[in-house]
Amino acid sequence: MKSIDLTEVQKRYKGLWVAFTDTYEVVSADKDAKKVYDAAVK
Amino acid sequence: MTKATRVFPYIQFGKYHRPIIPLFLRVREITVEYHVLVDSGADFNLFHTDVAGIFGIDLEHADTERIAGVGGEVIAYPYLFEMSIDQHTYFRAPVLLSHDLPMSYGIVGQVGFFEKFSVEFTYETKNIALTAL
């Protein structure tokens, strides 16, 4: 089983909370975790 | 009866591969998938306090504990979460919530996680297998 490579996500969204799809595509990102959750469930 | 084993791939950050898995957290009607480092060297589960905000957990009047971290003592808030690795079978486990967690993913440790699963790390194939006890 191959690792899931989040290197670029970590670089691009450093310091932010991010929400992913099941395939690890970023659907929302922000400094506020609640905002990220709310945006992701919309 | 055979027990189901779930296998998760490691997560890669640069040249490092870490046993980080998605964990479902449930408080009342809200379920959140939160990624956690499975750390056999950790005594307990440790999540960032921002996670509490998603669930509307009020930490202002919560009990506190002092825990020893790399940078010294930090304040943490104990809380009991329902958690699951498959979104079907949930168990209750204690978590310490801290503002001082330097990364966004949480840590699951001996109390409240390793006591629930047989855990097999395989760095060669970069996967982690969890079997419920």
Backbone of each chain as nested JSON, in Angstrom:
{
  "chains": [
    {"id": "A", "residues": [
      {"number": 1, "name": "MET", "atoms": {"N": [0.855, -1.202, 0.0], "CA": [0.0, 0.0, 0.0], "C": [0.885, 1.244, 0.0]}},
      {"number": 2, "name": "LYS", "atoms": {"N": [0.644, 2.128, -0.928], "CA": [1.485, 3.311, -1.06], "C": [1.032, 4.412, -0.081]}},
      {"number": 3, "name": "SER", "atoms": {"N": [1.983, 5.168, 0.424], "CA": [1.628, 6.301, 1.29], "C": [0.808, 7.32, 0.512]}},
      {"number": 4, "name": "ILE", "atoms": {"N": [0.002, 8.061, 1.238], "CA": [-0.719, 9.183, 0.634], "C": [0.178, 10.41, 0.774]}},
      {"number": 5, "name": "ASP", "atoms": {"N": [0.552, 10.97, -0.341], "CA": [1.531, 12.056, -0.318], "C": [0.834, 13.413, -0.134]}},
      {"number": 6, "name": "LEU", "atoms": {"N": [1.003, 13.992, 1.038], "CA": [0.401, 15.305, 1.328], "C": [1.463, 16.402, 1.407]}},
      {"number": 7, "name": "THR", "atoms": {"N": [2.596, 16.145, 0.799], "CA": [3.699, 17.109, 0.849], "C": [3.277, 18.473, 0.301]}},
      {"number": 8, "name": "GLU", "atoms": {"N": [2.652, 18.47, -0.859], "CA": [2.27, 19.745, -1.481], "C": [1.146, 20.427, -0.704]}},
      {"number": 9, "name": "VAL", "atoms": {"N": [0.24, 19.629, -0.159], "CA": [-0.85, 20.2, 0.651], "C": [-0.261, 20.889, 1.88]}},
      {"number": 10, "name": "GLN", "atoms": {"N": [0.698, 20.227, 2.503], "CA": [1.325, 20.808, 3.699], "C": [2.022, 22.131, 3.362]}},
      {"number": 11, "name": "LYS", "atoms": {"N": [2.685, 22.163, 2.206], "CA": [3.376, 23.393, 1.8], "C": [2.381, 24.511, 1.504]}},
      {"number": 12, "name": "ARG", "atoms": {"N": [1.355, 24.164, 0.737], "CA": [0.408, 25.184, 0.276], "C": [-0.475, 25.725, 1.402]}},
      {"number": 13, "name": "TYR", "atoms": {"N": [-0.841, 24.853, 2.334], "CA": [-1.801, 25.257, 3.371], "C": [-1.161, 25.295, 4.762]}},
      {"number": 14, "name": "LYS", "atoms": {"N": [0.099, 25.556, 4.816], "CA": [0.829, 25.572, 6.102], "C": [0.143, 26.511, 7.1]}},
      {"number": 15, "name": "GLY", "atoms": {"N": [-0.089, 26.029, 8.277], "CA": [-0.684, 26.847, 9.325], "C": [-2.201, 26.923, 9.285]}},
      {"number": 16, "name": "LEU", "atoms": {"N": [-2.807, 26.249, 8.323], "CA": [-4.267, 26.289, 8.188], "C": [-4.875, 24.918, 8.471]}},
      {"number": 17, "name": "TRP", "atoms": {"N": [-6.147, 24.948, 8.844], "CA": [-6.932, 23.718, 8.879], "C": [-7.431, 23.444, 7.464]}},
      {"number": 18, "name": "VAL", "atoms": {"N": [-7.436, 22.201, 7.085], "CA": [-7.957, 21.857, 5.758], "C": [-8.966, 20.716, 5.892]}},
      {"number": 19, "name": "ALA", "atoms": {"N": [-9.931, 20.731, 4.965], "CA": [-10.894, 19.62, 4.869], "C": [-10.664, 18.933, 3.537]}},
      {"number": 20, "name": "PHE", "atoms": {"N": [-10.713, 17.601, 3.573], "CA": [-10.457, 16.806, 2.376], "C": [-11.706, 16.061, 1.927]}},
      {"number": 21, "name": "THR", "atoms": {"N": [-11.695, 15.722, 0.647], "CA": [-12.628, 14.697, 0.172], "C": [-12.02, 13.338, 0.527]}},
      {"number": 22, "name": "ASP", "atoms": {"N": [-12.725, 12.268, 0.196], "CA": [-12.194, 10.923, 0.462], "C": [-10.923, 10.646, -0.326]}},
      {"number": 23, "name": "THR", "atoms": {"N": [-10.727, 11.41, -1.42], "CA": [-9.524, 11.206, -2.235], "C": [-8.457, 12.281, -1.951]}},
      {"number": 24, "name": "TYR", "atoms": {"N": [-8.608, 12.926, -0.83], "CA": [-7.633, 13.901, -0.348], "C": [-7.5, 15.143, -1.234]}},
      {"number": 25, "name": "GLU", "atoms": {"N": [-8.593, 15.519, -1.864], "CA": [-8.632, 16.832, -2.513], "C": [-9.103, 17.834, -1.469]}},
      {"number": 26, "name": "VAL", "atoms": {"N": [-8.446, 18.987, -1.432], "CA": [-8.805, 19.998, -0.435], "C": [-10.093, 20.697, -0.862]}},
      {"number": 27, "name": "VAL", "atoms": {"N": [-11.068, 20.728, 0.029], "CA": [-12.338, 21.4, -0.283], "C": [-12.497, 22.717, 0.474]}},
      {"number": 28, "name": "SER", "atoms": {"N": [-11.773, 22.874, 1.562], "CA": [-11.792, 24.159, 2.251], "C": [-10.558, 24.26, 3.142]}},
      {"number": 29, "name": "ALA", "atoms": {"N": [-10.169, 25.506, 3.394], "CA": [-8.998, 25.746, 4.248], "C": [-9.139, 27.108, 4.904]}},
      {"number": 30, "name": "ASP", "atoms": {"N": [-8.748, 27.194, 6.159], "CA": [-8.847, 28.463, 6.89], "C": [-8.102, 28.305, 8.217]}},
      {"number": 31, "name": "LYS", "atoms": {"N": [-7.863, 29.42, 8.9], "CA": [-7.257, 29.331, 10.232], "C": [-8.275, 28.858, 11.276]}},
      {"number": 32, "name": "ASP", "atoms": {"N": [-9.557, 29.014, 10.942], "CA": [-10.634, 28.657, 11.868], "C": [-11.17, 27.263, 11.497]}},
      {"number": 33, "name": "ALA", "atoms": {"N": [-10.97, 26.297, 12.377], "CA": [-11.373, 24.921, 12.088], "C": [-12.885, 24.795, 11.878]}},
      {"number": 34, "name": "LYS", "atoms": {"N": [-13.654, 25.574, 12.644], "CA": [-15.119, 25.509, 12.515], "C": [-15.562, 26.004, 11.145]}},
      {"number": 35, "name": "LYS", "atoms": {"N": [-14.923, 27.071, 10.66], "CA": [-15.252, 27.586, 9.327], "C": [-14.944, 26.54, 8.271]}},
      {"number": 36, "name": "VAL", "atoms": {"N": [-13.83, 25.857, 8.434], "CA": [-13.439, 24.822, 7.467], "C": [-14.467, 23.688, 7.472]}},
      {"number": 37, "name": "TYR", "atoms": {"N": [-14.871, 23.286, 8.665], "CA": [-15.881, 22.22, 8.785], "C": [-17.196, 22.661, 8.146]}},
      {"number": 38, "name": "ASP", "atoms": {"N": [-17.635, 23.86, 8.475], "CA": [-18.915, 24.345, 7.939], "C": [-18.878, 24.424, 6.413]}},
      {"number": 39, "name": "ALA", "atoms": {"N": [-17.767, 24.916, 5.855], "CA": [-17.648, 25.021, 4.398], "C": [-17.632, 23.633, 3.762]}},
      {"number": 40, "name": "ALA", "atoms": {"N": [-16.998, 22.675, 4.434], "CA": [-16.885, 21.329, 3.859], "C": [-18.212, 20.591, 3.84]}},
      {"number": 41, "name": "VAL", "atoms": {"N": [-19.045, 20.815, 4.854], "CA": [-20.311, 20.069, 4.913], "C": [-21.404, 20.707, 4.054]}},
      {"number": 42, "name": "LYS", "atoms": {"N": [-21.161, 21.927, 3.558], "CA": [-22.151, 22.587, 2.704], "C": [-22.311, 21.863, 1.382]}}
    ]},
    {"id": "B", "residues": [
      {"number": 1, "name": "MET", "atoms": {"N": [-14.33, -16.735, 16.315], "CA": [-14.774, -15.669, 15.419], "C": [-13.554, -14.816, 15.019]}},
      {"number": 2, "name": "THR", "atoms": {"N": [-13.412, -14.545, 13.73], "CA": [-12.298, -13.718, 13.294], "C": [-12.653, -12.246, 13.474]}},
      {"number": 3, "name": "LYS", "atoms": {"N": [-11.677, -11.498, 13.842], "CA": [-11.896, -10.067, 14.034], "C": [-11.424, -9.329, 12.797]}},
      {"number": 4, "name": "ALA", "atoms": {"N": [-12.182, -8.339, 12.407], "CA": [-11.853, -7.592, 11.194], "C": [-10.622, -6.72, 11.428]}},
      {"number": 5, "name": "THR", "atoms": {"N": [-9.768, -6.703, 10.443], "CA": [-8.588, -5.845, 10.486], "C": [-8.726, -4.781, 9.414]}},
      {"number": 6, "name": "ARG", "atoms": {"N": [-8.457, -3.567, 9.78], "CA": [-8.468, -2.476, 8.797], "C": [-7.041, -2.002, 8.586]}},
      {"number": 7, "name": "VAL", "atoms": {"N": [-6.693, -1.852, 7.315], "CA": [-5.334, -1.441, 6.97], "C": [-5.383, -0.036, 6.369]}},
      {"number": 8, "name": "PHE", "atoms": {"N": [-4.52, 0.822, 6.873], "CA": [-4.474, 2.215, 6.4], "C": [-3.079, 2.512, 5.843]}},
      {"number": 9, "name": "PRO", "atoms": {"N": [-3.01, 3.286, 4.768], "CA": [-1.694, 3.71, 4.278], "C": [-1.116, 4.796, 5.175]}},
      {"number": 10, "name": "TYR", "atoms": {"N": [0.183, 4.893, 5.203], "CA": [0.836, 5.997, 5.886], "C": [0.555, 7.293, 5.101]}},
      {"number": 11, "name": "ILE", "atoms": {"N": [0.797, 8.403, 5.763], "CA": [0.734, 9.71, 5.102], "C": [2.172, 10.21, 4.944]}},
      {"number": 12, "name": "GLN", "atoms": {"N": [2.459, 10.725, 3.774], "CA": [3.82, 11.207, 3.494], "C": [3.872, 12.729, 3.513]}},
      {"number": 13, "name": "PHE", "atoms": {"N": [4.856, 13.256, 4.249], "CA": [5.172, 14.685, 4.214], "C": [6.65, 14.784, 3.845]}},
      {"number": 14, "name": "GLY", "atoms": {"N": [6.94, 15.192, 2.627], "CA": [8.332, 15.23, 2.191], "C": [8.923, 13.831, 2.211]}},
      {"number": 15, "name": "LYS", "atoms": {"N": [10.059, 13.692, 2.869], "CA": [10.711, 12.371, 2.893], "C": [10.229, 11.5, 4.058]}},
      {"number": 16, "name": "TYR", "atoms": {"N": [9.319, 12.035, 4.864], "CA": [8.858, 11.287, 6.034], "C": [7.491, 10.647, 5.791]}},
      {"number": 17, "name": "HIS", "atoms": {"N": [7.362, 9.416, 6.253], "CA": [6.104, 8.677, 6.147], "C": [5.614, 8.422, 7.57]}},
      {"number": 18, "name": "ARG", "atoms": {"N": [4.383, 8.821, 7.849], "CA": [3.902, 8.721, 9.225], "C": [2.61, 7.903, 9.294]}},
      {"number": 19, "name": "PRO", "atoms": {"N": [2.451, 7.117, 10.37], "CA": [1.213, 6.342, 10.538], "C": [0.077, 7.232, 11.028]}},
      {"number": 20, "name": "ILE", "atoms": {"N": [-0.483, 7.979, 10.103], "CA": [-1.593, 8.89, 10.407], "C": [-2.843, 8.321, 9.758]}},
      {"number": 21, "name": "ILE", "atoms": {"N": [-3.889, 8.2, 10.545], "CA": [-5.129, 7.574, 10.043], "C": [-6.326, 8.511, 10.241]}},
      {"number": 22, "name": "PRO", "atoms": {"N": [-7.359, 8.332, 9.443], "CA": [-8.59, 9.09, 9.699], "C": [-9.366, 8.44, 10.847]}},
      {"number": 23, "name": "LEU", "atoms": {"N": [-9.797, 9.261, 11.779], "CA": [-10.55, 8.778, 12.935], "C": [-11.865, 9.555, 12.977]}},
      {"number": 24, "name": "PHE", "atoms": {"N": [-12.961, 8.839, 13.13], "CA": [-14.263, 9.508, 13.206], "C": [-14.556, 9.853, 14.657]}},
      {"number": 25, "name": "LEU", "atoms": {"N": [-14.839, 11.128, 14.89], "CA": [-15.202, 11.6, 16.226], "C": [-16.672, 11.982, 16.208]}},
      {"number": 26, "name": "ARG", "atoms": {"N": [-17.381, 11.572, 17.253], "CA": [-18.817, 11.869, 17.286], "C": [-19.186, 12.471, 18.641]}},
      {"number": 27, "name": "VAL", "atoms": {"N": [-19.85, 13.601, 18.573], "CA": [-20.417, 14.226, 19.769], "C": [-21.847, 14.594, 19.413]}},
      {"number": 28, "name": "ARG", "atoms": {"N": [-22.789, 13.991, 20.125], "CA": [-24.212, 14.14, 19.81], "C": [-24.434, 13.837, 18.326]}},
      {"number": 29, "name": "GLU", "atoms": {"N": [-25.016, 14.747, 17.537], "CA": [-25.354, 14.441, 16.141], "C": [-24.245, 14.812, 15.161]}},
      {"number": 30, "name": "ILE", "atoms": {"N": [-23.141, 15.351, 15.668], "CA": [-22.06, 15.793, 14.772], "C": [-20.957, 14.734, 14.709]}},
      {"number": 31, "name": "THR", "atoms": {"N": [-20.583, 14.389, 13.488], "CA": [-19.45, 13.476, 13.281], "C": [-18.408, 14.187, 12.434]}},
      {"number": 32, "name": "VAL", "atoms": {"N": [-17.176, 14.115, 12.869], "CA": [-16.064, 14.755, 12.16], "C": [-14.961, 13.721, 11.952]}},
      {"number": 33, "name": "GLU", "atoms": {"N": [-14.418, 13.714, 10.749], "CA": [-13.282, 12.844, 10.468], "C": [-12.008, 13.651, 10.733]}},
      {"number": 34, "name": "TYR", "atoms": {"N": [-11.228, 13.191, 11.674], "CA": [-10.028, 13.924, 12.115], "C": [-8.829, 12.993, 11.969]}},
      {"number": 35, "name": "HIS", "atoms": {"N": [-7.75, 13.507, 11.439], "CA": [-6.58, 12.661, 11.245], "C": [-5.709, 12.655, 12.508]}},
      {"number": 36, "name": "VAL", "atoms": {"N": [-5.234, 11.475, 12.837], "CA": [-4.45, 11.314, 14.066], "C": [-3.211, 10.461, 13.803]}},
      {"number": 37, "name": "LEU", "atoms": {"N": [-2.143, 10.833, 14.473], "CA": [-0.913, 10.044, 14.437], "C": [-1.037, 8.916, 15.456]}},
      {"number": 38, "name": "VAL", "atoms": {"N": [-0.859, 7.684, 14.999], "CA": [-0.91, 6.548, 15.918], "C": [0.488, 6.412, 16.533]}},
      {"number": 39, "name": "ASP", "atoms": {"N": [0.59, 6.77, 17.816], "CA": [1.889, 6.939, 18.46], "C": [1.998, 6.026, 19.679]}},
      {"number": 40, "name": "SER", "atoms": {"N": [2.717, 4.936, 19.526], "CA": [2.834, 3.978, 20.634], "C": [3.609, 4.565, 21.813]}},
      {"number": 41, "name": "GLY", "atoms": {"N": [4.311, 5.663, 21.586], "CA": [5.057, 6.3, 22.666], "C": [4.248, 7.325, 23.433]}},
      {"number": 42, "name": "ALA", "atoms": {"N": [3.031, 7.566, 22.994], "CA": [2.184, 8.543, 23.69], "C": [1.366, 7.831, 24.765]}},
      {"number": 43, "name": "ASP", "atoms": {"N": [1.258, 8.449, 25.92], "CA": [0.489, 7.833, 27.006], "C": [-1.004, 7.949, 26.781]}},
      {"number": 44, "name": "PHE", "atoms": {"N": [-1.429, 9.037, 26.11], "CA": [-2.861, 9.292, 26.011], "C": [-3.184, 9.941, 24.674]}},
      {"number": 45, "name": "ASN", "atoms": {"N": [-4.469, 10.136, 24.431], "CA": [-4.917, 10.798, 23.2], "C": [-4.833, 12.316, 23.395]}},
      {"number": 46, "name": "LEU", "atoms": {"N": [-4.32, 12.987, 22.394], "CA": [-4.138, 14.435, 22.497], "C": [-4.609, 15.09, 21.199]}},
      {"number": 47, "name": "PHE", "atoms": {"N": [-5.621, 15.949, 21.304], "CA": [-6.162, 16.641, 20.133], "C": [-6.044, 18.149, 20.351]}},
      {"number": 48, "name": "HIS", "atoms": {"N": [-6.092, 18.878, 19.251], "CA": [-6.056, 20.341, 19.335], "C": [-7.41, 20.862, 19.842]}},
      {"number": 49, "name": "THR", "atoms": {"N": [-7.372, 21.909, 20.63], "CA": [-8.616, 22.473, 21.173], "C": [-9.555, 22.99, 20.078]}},
      {"number": 50, "name": "ASP", "atoms": {"N": [-9.009, 23.338, 18.914], "CA": [-9.88, 23.811, 17.827], "C": [-10.91, 22.757, 17.438]}},
      {"number": 51, "name": "VAL", "atoms": {"N": [-10.576, 21.493, 17.661], "CA": [-11.524, 20.413, 17.362], "C": [-12.768, 20.558, 18.24]}},
      {"number": 52, "name": "ALA", "atoms": {"N": [-12.565, 20.967, 19.48], "CA": [-13.695, 21.154, 20.396], "C": [-14.655, 22.206, 19.858]}},
      {"number": 53, "name": "GLY", "atoms": {"N": [-14.104, 23.238, 19.207], "CA": [-14.938, 24.303, 18.657], "C": [-15.884, 23.806, 17.586]}},
      {"number": 54, "name": "ILE", "atoms": {"N": [-15.456, 22.829, 16.811], "CA": [-16.326, 22.279, 15.761], "C": [-17.58, 21.662, 16.389]}},
      {"number": 55, "name": "PHE", "atoms": {"N": [-17.395, 21.027, 17.529], "CA": [-18.512, 20.352, 18.192], "C": [-19.276, 21.281, 19.144]}},
      {"number": 56, "name": "GLY", "atoms": {"N": [-18.809, 22.499, 19.296], "CA": [-19.463, 23.414, 20.225], "C": [-19.193, 23.085, 21.679]}},
      {"number": 57, "name": "ILE", "atoms": {"N": [-18.082, 22.421, 21.943], "CA": [-17.736, 22.071, 23.324], "C": [-17.159, 23.307, 24.014]}},
      {"number": 58, "name": "ASP", "atoms": {"N": [-17.755, 23.655, 25.137], "CA": [-17.324, 24.841, 25.876], "C": [-16.178, 24.473, 26.812]}},
      {"number": 59, "name": "LEU", "atoms": {"N": [-15.009, 24.997, 26.536], "CA": [-13.85, 24.676, 27.379], "C": [-13.58, 25.749, 28.426]}},
      {"number": 60, "name": "GLU", "atoms": {"N": [-14.358, 26.853, 28.359], "CA": [-14.083, 27.972, 29.25], "C": [-14.207, 27.582, 30.714]}},
      {"number": 61, "name": "HIS", "atoms": {"N": [-15.193, 26.725, 31.008], "CA": [-15.416, 26.319, 32.394], "C": [-15.042, 24.854, 32.623]}},
      {"number": 62, "name": "ALA", "atoms": {"N": [-14.279, 24.293, 31.694], "CA": [-13.922, 22.873, 31.791], "C": [-12.783, 22.659, 32.788]}},
      {"number": 63, "name": "ASP", "atoms": {"N": [-12.693, 21.43, 33.279], "CA": [-11.56, 21.06, 34.131], "C": [-10.275, 21.148, 33.314]}},
      {"number": 64, "name": "THR", "atoms": {"N": [-9.169, 21.315, 33.987], "CA": [-7.886, 21.343, 33.281], "C": [-6.908, 20.371, 33.931]}},
      {"number": 65, "name": "GLU", "atoms": {"N": [-5.955, 19.95, 33.132], "CA": [-4.85, 19.126, 33.637], "C": [-3.562, 19.721, 33.098]}},
      {"number": 66, "name": "ARG", "atoms": {"N": [-2.486, 19.52, 33.827], "CA": [-1.172, 19.934, 33.332], "C": [-0.466, 18.695, 32.82]}},
      {"number": 67, "name": "ILE", "atoms": {"N": [0.014, 18.787, 31.59], "CA": [0.73, 17.644, 31.037], "C": [2.122, 18.088, 30.612]}},
      {"number": 68, "name": "ALA", "atoms": {"N": [3.049, 17.163, 30.669], "CA": [4.434, 17.471, 30.292], "C": [4.593, 17.297, 28.793]}},
      {"number": 69, "name": "GLY", "atoms": {"N": [5.025, 18.343, 28.118], "CA": [5.299, 18.271, 26.693], "C": [6.769, 18.497, 26.44]}},
      {"number": 70, "name": "VAL", "atoms": {"N": [7.115, 18.534, 25.157], "CA": [8.52, 18.735, 24.795], "C": [9.017, 20.09, 25.304]}},
      {"number": 71, "name": "GLY", "atoms": {"N": [8.126, 21.096, 25.2], "CA": [8.525, 22.446, 25.587], "C": [8.185, 22.785, 27.023]}},
      {"number": 72, "name": "GLY", "atoms": {"N": [7.871, 21.801, 27.832], "CA": [7.512, 22.044, 29.224], "C": [6.063, 21.683, 29.474]}},
      {"number": 73, "name": "GLU", "atoms": {"N": [5.53, 22.187, 30.587], "CA": [4.16, 21.852, 30.951], "C": [3.154, 22.667, 30.143]}},
      {"number": 74, "name": "VAL", "atoms": {"N": [2.082, 22.028, 29.74], "CA": [1.011, 22.739, 29.05], "C": [-0.323, 22.391, 29.713]}},
      {"number": 75, "name": "ILE", "atoms": {"N": [-1.292, 23.275, 29.495], "CA": [-2.635, 23.057, 30.022], "C": [-3.43, 22.234, 29.01]}},
      {"number": 76, "name": "ALA", "atoms": {"N": [-4.179, 21.268, 29.505], "CA": [-5.032, 20.467, 28.621], "C": [-6.384, 20.262, 29.291]}},
      {"number": 77, "name": "TYR", "atoms": {"N": [-7.379, 20.06, 28.452], "CA": [-8.755, 19.877, 28.918], "C": [-9.178, 18.438, 28.645]}},
      {"number": 78, "name": "PRO", "atoms": {"N": [-9.52, 17.664, 29.656], "CA": [-9.967, 16.292, 29.402], "C": [-11.396, 16.27, 28.871]}},
      {"number": 79, "name": "TYR", "atoms": {"N": [-11.645, 15.382, 27.924], "CA": [-12.988, 15.243, 27.36], "C": [-13.152, 13.812, 26.869]}},
      {"number": 80, "name": "LEU", "atoms": {"N": [-14.373, 13.29, 26.989], "CA": [-14.65, 11.934, 26.504], "C": [-15.295, 12.019, 25.128]}},
      {"number": 81, "name": "PHE", "atoms": {"N": [-14.637, 11.461, 24.137], "CA": [-15.189, 11.439, 22.78], "C": [-15.668, 10.041, 22.452]}},
      {"number": 82, "name": "GLU", "atoms": {"N": [-16.673, 9.97, 21.585], "CA": [-16.98, 8.712, 20.921], "C": [-16.136, 8.697, 19.657]}},
      {"number": 83, "name": "MET", "atoms": {"N": [-15.463, 7.594, 19.408], "CA": [-14.612, 7.544, 18.215], "C": [-14.688, 6.196, 17.528]}},
      {"number": 84, "name": "SER", "atoms": {"N": [-14.312, 6.2, 16.241], "CA": [-14.433, 4.993, 15.429], "C": [-13.416, 5.051, 14.295]}},
      {"number": 85, "name": "ILE", "atoms": {"N": [-12.949, 3.888, 13.869], "CA": [-12.065, 3.875, 12.696], "C": [-12.83, 3.48, 11.434]}},
      {"number": 86, "name": "ASP", "atoms": {"N": [-14.104, 3.099, 11.597], "CA": [-14.86, 2.645, 10.42], "C": [-16.242, 3.3, 10.295]}},
      {"number": 87, "name": "GLN", "atoms": {"N": [-16.55, 4.187, 11.193], "CA": [-17.828, 4.906, 11.226], "C": [-19.012, 3.988, 11.54]}},
      {"number": 88, "name": "HIS", "atoms": {"N": [-18.736, 2.781, 12.006], "CA": [-19.8, 1.863, 12.4], "C": [-19.705, 1.525, 13.887]}},
      {"number": 89, "name": "THR", "atoms": {"N": [-18.541, 1.082, 14.303], "CA": [-18.346, 0.683, 15.689], "C": [-17.643, 1.809, 16.442]}},
      {"number": 90, "name": "TYR", "atoms": {"N": [-18.371, 2.412, 17.356], "CA": [-17.811, 3.521, 18.133], "C": [-17.455, 3.06, 19.547]}},
      {"number": 91, "name": "PHE", "atoms": {"N": [-16.447, 3.672, 20.104], "CA": [-16.083, 3.429, 21.493], "C": [-15.821, 4.786, 22.143]}},
      {"number": 92, "name": "ARG", "atoms": {"N": [-15.979, 4.832, 23.457], "CA": [-15.721, 6.087, 24.175], "C": [-14.292, 6.075, 24.694]}},
      {"number": 93, "name": "ALA", "atoms": {"N": [-13.626, 7.17, 24.5], "CA": [-12.23, 7.219, 24.922], "C": [-11.88, 8.624, 25.408]}},
      {"number": 94, "name": "PRO", "atoms": {"N": [-11.042, 8.694, 26.433], "CA": [-10.633, 10.004, 26.942], "C": [-9.622, 10.676, 26.026]}},
      {"number": 95, "name": "VAL", "atoms": {"N": [-9.768, 11.986, 25.922], "CA": [-8.871, 12.788, 25.088], "C": [-8.454, 14.004, 25.899]}},
      {"number": 96, "name": "LEU", "atoms": {"N": [-7.23, 14.426, 25.748], "CA": [-6.811, 15.71, 26.294], "C": [-6.762, 16.705, 25.145]}},
      {"number": 97, "name": "LEU", "atoms": {"N": [-7.417, 17.826, 25.322], "CA": [-7.443, 18.871, 24.298], "C": [-6.468, 19.968, 24.707]}},
      {"number": 98, "name": "SER", "atoms": {"N": [-5.607, 20.344, 23.785], "CA": [-4.598, 21.355, 24.134], "C": [-4.446, 22.385, 23.027]}},
      {"number": 99, "name": "HIS", "atoms": {"N": [-4.264, 23.656, 23.445], "CA": [-3.963, 24.734, 22.494], "C": [-2.549, 24.576, 21.942]}},
      {"number": 100, "name": "ASP", "atoms": {"N": [-1.731, 23.851, 22.684], "CA": [-0.295, 23.833, 22.394], "C": [0.154, 22.705, 21.484]}},
      {"number": 101, "name": "LEU", "atoms": {"N": [-0.789, 22.001, 20.886], "CA": [-0.411, 20.96, 19.934], "C": [0.133, 21.667, 18.683]}},
      {"number": 102, "name": "PRO", "atoms": {"N": [1.376, 21.404, 18.308], "CA": [1.979, 22.193, 17.227], "C": [1.498, 21.824, 15.834]}},
      {"number": 103, "name": "MET", "atoms": {"N": [0.819, 20.699, 15.692], "CA": [0.349, 20.318, 14.355], "C": [-1.161, 20.132, 14.4]}},
      {"number": 104, "name": "SER", "atoms": {"N": [-1.772, 20.15, 13.222], "CA": [-3.229, 20.07, 13.183], "C": [-3.739, 18.665, 13.45]}},
      {"number": 105, "name": "TYR", "atoms": {"N": [-2.98, 17.643, 13.061], "CA": [-3.486, 16.298, 13.348], "C": [-3.295, 15.966, 14.827]}},
      {"number": 106, "name": "GLY", "atoms": {"N": [-4.136, 15.07, 15.303], "CA": [-4.063, 14.68, 16.701], "C": [-3.103, 13.527, 16.918]}},
      {"number": 107, "name": "ILE", "atoms": {"N": [-3.042, 13.074, 18.151], "CA": [-2.204, 11.93, 18.521], "C": [-3.085, 10.958, 19.293]}},
      {"number": 108, "name": "VAL", "atoms": {"N": [-3.007, 9.687, 18.936], "CA": [-3.671, 8.68, 19.763], "C": [-2.6, 7.792, 20.393]}},
      {"number": 109, "name": "GLY", "atoms": {"N": [-2.795, 7.515, 21.674], "CA": [-1.762, 6.811, 22.43], "C": [-2.31, 5.61, 23.183]}},
      {"number": 110, "name": "GLN", "atoms": {"N": [-1.578, 5.222, 24.206], "CA": [-1.861, 3.965, 24.91], "C": [-3.263, 3.942, 25.541]}},
      {"number": 111, "name": "VAL", "atoms": {"N": [-3.553, 4.954, 26.355], "CA": [-4.86, 4.975, 27.019], "C": [-5.908, 5.499, 26.044]}},
      {"number": 112, "name": "GLY", "atoms": {"N": [-6.916, 4.711, 25.787], "CA": [-8.002, 5.155, 24.919], "C": [-7.81, 4.842, 23.458]}},
      {"number": 113, "name": "PHE", "atoms": {"N": [-6.711, 4.193, 23.085], "CA": [-6.591, 3.746, 21.695], "C": [-5.877, 2.39, 21.6]}},
      {"number": 114, "name": "PHE", "atoms": {"N": [-4.636, 2.329, 22.039], "CA": [-3.902, 1.051, 21.953], "C": [-4.546, -0.023, 22.831]}},
      {"number": 115, "name": "GLU", "atoms": {"N": [-5.291, 0.397, 23.845], "CA": [-5.988, -0.595, 24.669], "C": [-7.22, -1.143, 23.956]}},
      {"number": 116, "name": "LYS", "atoms": {"N": [-7.598, -0.515, 22.837], "CA": [-8.776, -0.951, 22.075], "C": [-8.407, -1.779, 20.849]}},
      {"number": 117, "name": "PHE", "atoms": {"N": [-7.161, -1.676, 20.373], "CA": [-6.763, -2.309, 19.118], "C": [-5.415, -3.019, 19.256]}},
      {"number": 118, "name": "SER", "atoms": {"N": [-5.305, -4.087, 18.471], "CA": [-3.985, -4.642, 18.201], "C": [-3.457, -3.822, 17.026]}},
      {"number": 119, "name": "VAL", "atoms": {"N": [-2.253, -3.305, 17.154], "CA": [-1.731, -2.374, 16.151], "C": [-0.447, -2.944, 15.54]}},
      {"number": 120, "name": "GLU", "atoms": {"N": [-0.419, -3.003, 14.219], "CA": [0.78, -3.503, 13.539], "C": [1.288, -2.452, 12.542]}},
      {"number": 121, "name": "PHE", "atoms": {"N": [2.467, -1.936, 12.81], "CA": [3.096, -0.975, 11.903], "C": [4.002, -1.738, 10.933]}},
      {"number": 122, "name": "THR", "atoms": {"N": [3.911, -1.422, 9.645], "CA": [4.847, -2.03, 8.687], "C": [5.442, -0.912, 7.846]}},
      {"number": 123, "name": "TYR", "atoms": {"N": [6.609, -0.471, 8.248], "CA": [7.229, 0.656, 7.549], "C": [7.611, 0.277, 6.119]}},
      {"number": 124, "name": "GLU", "atoms": {"N": [7.989, -0.976, 5.938], "CA": [8.434, -1.421, 4.611], "C": [7.343, -1.195, 3.554]}},
      {"number": 125, "name": "THR", "atoms": {"N": [6.112, -1.516, 3.92], "CA": [5.006, -1.34, 2.972], "C": [4.215, -0.069, 3.259]}},
      {"number": 126, "name": "LYS", "atoms": {"N": [4.637, 0.655, 4.276], "CA": [4.029, 1.942, 4.65], "C": [2.538, 1.789, 4.954]}},
      {"number": 127, "name": "ASN", "atoms": {"N": [2.256, 0.826, 5.786], "CA": [0.863, 0.723, 6.22], "C": [0.76, 0.334, 7.692]}},
      {"number": 128, "name": "ILE", "atoms": {"N": [-0.422, 0.56, 8.226], "CA": [-0.706, 0.267, 9.625], "C": [-2.001, -0.531, 9.68]}},
      {"number": 129, "name": "ALA", "atoms": {"N": [-1.971, -1.637, 10.392], "CA": [-3.143, -2.516, 10.486], "C": [-3.704, -2.457, 11.906]}},
      {"number": 130, "name": "LEU", "atoms": {"N": [-5.005, -2.256, 11.994], "CA": [-5.674, -2.162, 13.29], "C": [-6.724, -3.26, 13.396]}},
      {"number": 131, "name": "THR", "atoms": {"N": [-6.65, -4.022, 14.46], "CA": [-7.635, -5.065, 14.72], "C": [-8.264, -4.783, 16.079]}},
      {"number": 132, "name": "ALA", "atoms": {"N": [-9.577, -4.671, 16.096], "CA": [-10.265, -4.377, 17.362], "C": [-10.084, -5.53, 18.334]}},
      {"number": 133, "name": "LEU", "atoms": {"N": [-9.827, -5.205, 19.6], "CA": [-9.641, -6.25, 20.616], "C": [-10.973, -6.659, 21.216]}}
    ]}
  ]
}
